[in-house]
Amino acid sequence: MGLFDFVRRAFTSTKDLENNKPSGKILNKRQRRDIIELSDKEIEKFKKEAYEKAMKRSDEFSKIHSNKTKAININNISNSKKDYSPLTPYEILFLDYINSKSIRDPNIAGYWTHEYNLDYQAVIEKLFNNGYLQESDYKFNMTKCKLPELKCYLKDKGLNVTGKKEALITRIINESPEEDSAAYFNNSLFECTDKAIEILADNQHIMYSHRHRNDIGISVRNADNFKKENPLLNHYQLFLEMLTKRLHEYEQSKSWGLYRNNILGMSIVYGDMKDHAKELELLLEVCYRDLSGLMDSGSVSEKMSFLAPGVVARVVAIKKESALSEQSLWDLFIDTISKINLENSLYTAEHSYNLLMKEIRKLGCEM
């Protein structure tokens, strides 16, 4: 059994197995235990130890992160120790993140400590000293206010409160004393400069890799290195190229679990591109592979054959949005799997489709 197969067995919830096992049988406690090949006592011990380790690690990072956040002081920025080195991918990512955060209480997310291990004070100093970050003025602060707050200020000044947000801001700038507006909208936020906005626009792949770090699984560093080798590709093209390259590697090694995950990753990129036809095609392939029960060993197992609820939900959403009939979905399903050279499968195409439709109809009714 491959690593993916074991993890898939061990960490698939009882609910998922019970609701999505193609045979429709409900697994009893003994059958669930047999799937991961551990005794009930071993399972409970494993869960307890994993929980205790996770909590200890979480507490440690929480303390480190809290201390790092408290250390931020923009009044202590020194121009004498400027760091002129190019921004690293993580610093560019942090620049995008910190924009519009409060200087007084930045409330930085914990992953900047436990995933990227950034020294916030040093990075913020570098961003300020190199002209990427500045303290906001009242005009920028107003763009971050909600409509009721702007209307409240206008009402206090005896000014017209009708119109959209942009119109209200323009009215405040043109018709209210600047010193009053500056005193009222004094939030003190981190603000990206024009120079920063330009560098962020040129590095969308960095933000994209971070946003999809869990569901696509391409690191910020790897995405940036690939971008340097392929500077003309936009971030969507970049990720599709990387995922396609990995597909070939997984196919050669017959790592079918990773191959399946890669197809799912590609569907996410096409979804972000609004190419929902291609997204649906890839999701149907994922469903067919999930139902096949195919393991990395090349053998098949009914225990490994089930549909992922999240994937089915995406199929339902696209089917509904595209007003796709069941016949059209069937035609697309058959066309899709005809292009797949699956090493082995538990079910025929028709039976796989019927199992999928059963879940689609059930989920469609719930939605």
C-alpha positions in Angstrom: 0.0 0.0 0.0 1.3 3.5 -1.0 1.6 6.3 1.5 -1.3 8.1 -0.1 -3.5 5.0 0.2 -2.7 4.7 3.9 -3.4 8.4 4.6 -6.6 8.3 2.6 -7.8 5.3 4.6 -6.7 6.7 8.0 -8.0 10.2 7.7 -11.3 9.7 5.7 -14.0 10.5 8.2 -16.7 7.9 9.1 -19.3 10.2 7.6 -17.5 10.4 4.3 -17.1 6.6 4.1 -20.7 6.0 5.1 -22.3 8.5 2.8 -20.1 8.0 -0.3 -19.2 4.3 -0.4 -20.5 3.2 -3.9 -22.0 0.0 -2.6 -24.3 2.1 -0.3 -23.5 -0.1 2.7 -23.1 1.5 6.1 -19.8 0.5 7.7 -19.9 -0.7 11.3 -17.3 0.1 13.9 -15.3 -3.1 13.2 -15.3 -2.5 9.4 -14.1 1.1 9.9 -11.3 -0.2 12.2 -10.3 -2.8 9.6 -10.0 -0.1 6.9 -7.0 1.5 8.6 -5.8 -1.9 10.0 -5.5 -0.7 13.6 -7.3 -1.9 16.7 -9.8 0.4 18.5 -7.3 0.9 21.3 -4.5 1.8 18.9 -6.8 4.2 17.1 -7.7 6.0 20.3 -4.0 6.2 21.4 -3.0 7.5 18.0 -5.7 10.2 18.2 -4.8 11.2 21.7 -1.1 11.5 20.9 -1.7 13.4 17.7 -4.0 15.8 19.5 -1.5 16.4 22.4 1.4 17.0 20.0 -0.7 19.4 17.9 -1.8 21.4 20.9 1.8 21.6 22.2 3.1 22.8 18.9 0.2 25.3 18.5 0.9 26.8 22.0 4.6 27.1 21.2 4.0 28.9 18.0 1.3 31.1 19.5 3.8 32.4 22.1 6.5 33.0 19.5 4.0 34.7 17.2 2.6 36.9 20.0 6.0 38.1 21.0 6.9 38.9 17.4 3.8 40.9 16.8 4.3 42.9 20.0 7.8 43.8 18.9 6.5 45.8 15.9 7.2 49.5 16.3 7.2 51.7 13.2 8.4 54.7 15.2 11.6 52.8 15.7 12.5 52.5 12.0 16.1 53.4 11.4 17.2 54.9 8.1 20.8 54.2 9.0 20.5 50.5 8.4 18.7 50.3 5.1 18.4 46.9 3.5 18.6 47.5 -0.2 18.5 43.8 -1.2 15.6 42.8 -3.6 12.4 41.7 -1.9 12.2 38.0 -1.4 9.0 36.2 -2.4 7.9 36.1 1.2 8.5 39.8 1.7 6.4 40.5 -1.4 3.7 38.3 0.0 3.8 40.1 3.3 3.6 43.5 1.6 0.4 42.4 0.0 -0.9 41.1 3.3 0.0 44.1 5.5 -1.6 46.7 3.2 -4.6 48.3 5.0 -3.7 46.7 8.3 -3.8 48.9 11.4 -0.4 50.2 12.4 -1.6 50.4 16.1 -2.8 46.8 16.2 -1.8 44.9 13.0 -3.3 41.6 14.1 -1.0 39.5 12.0 -2.1 35.9 11.2 -0.2 33.1 12.8 1.0 31.5 9.6 3.6 34.2 9.1 5.4 32.7 12.1 4.8 29.0 11.7 5.0 28.8 7.9 7.3 31.7 6.9 9.1 32.6 10.1 9.3 36.3 9.3 10.9 39.0 11.5 8.1 41.5 11.2 10.0 44.5 12.5 12.9 43.9 10.1 10.6 43.3 7.1 8.4 46.4 7.8 11.6 48.5 8.2 12.8 47.3 4.8 9.4 48.0 3.2 9.3 51.5 4.6 12.9 52.4 3.9 12.7 51.2 0.3 9.6 53.1 -0.5 7.1 50.2 -0.7 5.1 51.0 2.5 3.9 54.2 4.1 1.6 55.4 6.8 -1.8 56.2 5.4 -3.4 59.6 5.1 -7.1 60.4 5.8 -8.0 60.0 2.1 -6.8 56.4 2.1 -8.4 55.7 5.4 -11.8 56.8 4.1 -11.6 54.2 1.3 -11.5 51.5 4.1 -14.5 53.0 6.0 -18.0 51.5 5.6 -20.8 53.6 4.1 -22.6 54.4 7.4 -19.4 55.9 8.9 -19.0 58.2 5.9 -22.6 59.2 6.1 -22.4 59.9 9.8 -19.5 62.3 9.3 -21.3 64.1 6.4 -24.4 64.4 8.5 -22.4 65.9 11.4 -21.0 68.5 8.9 -24.4 69.3 7.5 -23.5 67.9 4.1 -25.6 65.7 1.7 -25.4 62.0 2.6 -26.8 60.6 -0.7 -24.7 58.7 -3.3 -22.3 55.9 -3.6 -19.1 55.5 -1.5 -16.9 57.2 -4.1 -19.2 60.2 -4.3 -19.3 60.5 -0.5 -15.5 60.5 -0.3 -15.2 63.1 -3.0 -17.8 65.3 -1.2 -15.8 65.0 2.1 -12.5 66.0 0.4 -14.1 68.9 -1.5 -16.6 70.3 1.0 -15.2 69.5 4.5 -12.3 71.3 6.1 -9.2 69.1 5.6 -8.1 69.4 9.2 -11.4 68.1 10.4 -11.4 65.2 8.0 -7.8 64.3 8.9 -8.6 64.4 12.6 -11.7 62.2 12.2 -10.3 59.6 9.7 -7.0 59.1 11.5 -6.9 55.3 11.6 -3.2 55.0 10.9 -3.0 52.1 8.4 -0.2 50.5 6.5 -0.5 51.7 2.9 1.2 50.4 -0.2 2.9 53.0 -2.4 2.6 53.1 -6.2 6.0 51.3 -6.3 4.5 48.5 -4.2 1.4 48.3 -6.3 3.5 47.8 -9.3 5.7 45.0 -7.8 2.5 43.3 -6.5 1.0 43.4 -10.0 4.2 41.8 -11.4 4.2 39.0 -8.9 0.6 37.6 -8.8 2.0 34.1 -8.9 3.3 34.6 -5.3 -0.1 35.6 -3.9 -1.8 32.9 -5.9 0.5 30.1 -4.6 0.0 31.3 -1.0 -3.8 31.4 -1.4 -3.9 27.9 -2.8 -1.1 26.4 -0.8 -3.4 23.7 0.7 -5.5 22.7 -2.3 -2.9 23.0 -5.1 0.2 22.4 -3.1 2.8 24.4 -5.0 5.0 26.4 -2.6 5.7 30.1 -2.9 9.4 29.4 -3.5 8.8 26.8 -6.2 6.3 29.1 -8.0 8.7 32.0 -7.9 11.6 29.9 -9.2 9.5 28.6 -12.1 8.4 32.2 -12.8 12.0 33.3 -13.2 12.5 30.5 -15.8 9.2 31.4 -17.6 8.8 35.2 -17.1 6.2 35.6 -19.9 3.6 33.3 -18.3 0.8 34.8 -16.3 0.1 33.2 -12.9 -2.7 30.9 -14.3 -0.5 29.7 -17.2 2.4 29.2 -14.8 0.5 26.9 -12.5 -1.0 24.9 -15.3 2.5 24.4 -16.7 3.8 23.3 -13.3 0.9 21.0 -12.7 1.1 19.4 -16.1 4.8 18.8 -15.5 4.0 17.0 -12.3 1.3 15.0 -13.9 3.9 13.4 -16.2 6.1 12.6 -13.2 3.3 11.0 -11.3 2.2 9.0 -14.3 5.7 7.7 -14.8 5.9 6.6 -11.2 2.3 5.4 -11.2 1.6 7.6 -8.1 -2.2 7.6 -8.9 -3.2 9.3 -5.6 -0.9 12.2 -6.3 -2.0 12.2 -10.0 -5.6 12.5 -8.9 -4.8 15.4 -6.6 -2.9 17.1 -9.4 -6.0 16.9 -11.6 -8.1 18.4 -8.8 -5.5 21.2 -8.5 -5.8 21.9 -12.3 -9.6 22.1 -12.0 -9.2 24.8 -9.3 -7.0 26.9 -11.7 -9.5 26.6 -14.6 -12.2 27.5 -12.2 -10.4 30.7 -11.2 -10.0 31.4 -14.9 -13.8 31.1 -15.3 -13.2 28.2 -17.8 -16.0 26.1 -16.2 -16.2 23.7 -19.1 -12.6 22.5 -18.6 -13.1 22.7 -14.8 -16.1 20.3 -15.0 -14.2 17.9 -17.3 -11.4 17.6 -14.8 -13.8 17.2 -11.9 -15.5 14.3 -13.7 -12.1 12.7 -14.2 -11.5 13.0 -10.5 -14.8 11.4 -9.7 -14.1 8.5 -12.1 -10.7 8.0 -10.5 -12.1 8.1 -7.0 -14.8 5.5 -7.8 -12.3 3.2 -9.5 -10.7 2.2 -6.2 -7.3 2.3 -7.9 -4.4 2.3 -5.5 -0.7 3.2 -6.2 0.0 -0.5 -6.3 -2.1 -0.8 -9.4 -4.7 -3.0 -7.7 -8.2 -1.9 -6.8 -10.1 -2.0 -3.5 -13.7 -1.4 -2.8 -12.6 0.2 0.5 -10.8 2.9 -1.5 -13.8 3.6 -3.7 -15.8 6.7 -2.7 -16.7 10.2 -3.8 -15.3 13.3 -2.2 -18.4 15.4 -1.2 -16.5 18.7 -2.0 -15.8 17.6 -5.5 -19.4 16.4 -6.1 -20.6 19.8 -4.8 -18.5 21.6 -7.4 -19.9 19.4 -10.1 -23.5 20.2 -8.9 -22.7 23.9 -8.9 -21.3 24.0 -12.4 -24.1 21.8 -13.7 -26.7 24.1 -12.2 -25.0 27.3 -13.4 -24.5 25.9 -16.9 -28.1 24.5 -17.0 -26.6 21.2 -18.1 -29.0 18.3 -18.7 -28.3 14.8 -17.4 -27.9 13.7 -21.0 -25.3 16.4 -21.6 -23.5 15.5 -18.4 -23.5 11.8 -19.5 -22.0 12.7 -22.9 -19.3 14.8 -21.2 -18.5 12.0 -18.7 -18.1 9.4 -21.4 -16.1 11.8 -23.6 -13.8 12.6 -20.6 -13.1 9.0 -19.5 -12.5 7.8 -23.0 -9.4 9.9 -23.0 -8.2 8.4 -19.7 -5.9 5.4 -19.7 -6.9 4.1 -16.3 -4.7 1.1 -15.2 -7.6 -0.6 -13.4 -11.1 0.1 -12.2 -13.8 -1.5 -10.1 -16.7 -0.3 -12.2 -17.8 0.2 -15.8 -18.3 3.7 -17.1 -22.0 3.4 -16.9 -22.0 2.1 -13.3 -19.6 4.9 -12.3 -21.9 7.5 -13.8 -24.9 6.1 -12.0 -23.1 6.2 -8.7 -22.1 9.8 -9.4 -25.6 10.8 -10.4 -27.0 9.3 -7.2 -24.8 11.6 -5.2 -25.5 14.6 -7.5 -29.3 14.2 -7.1 -29.0 13.8 -3.4 -26.8 16.9 -3.0 -28.9 18.8 -5.5 -31.9 18.3 -3.4 -30.1 19.4 -0.2 -28.8 22.5 -1.9 
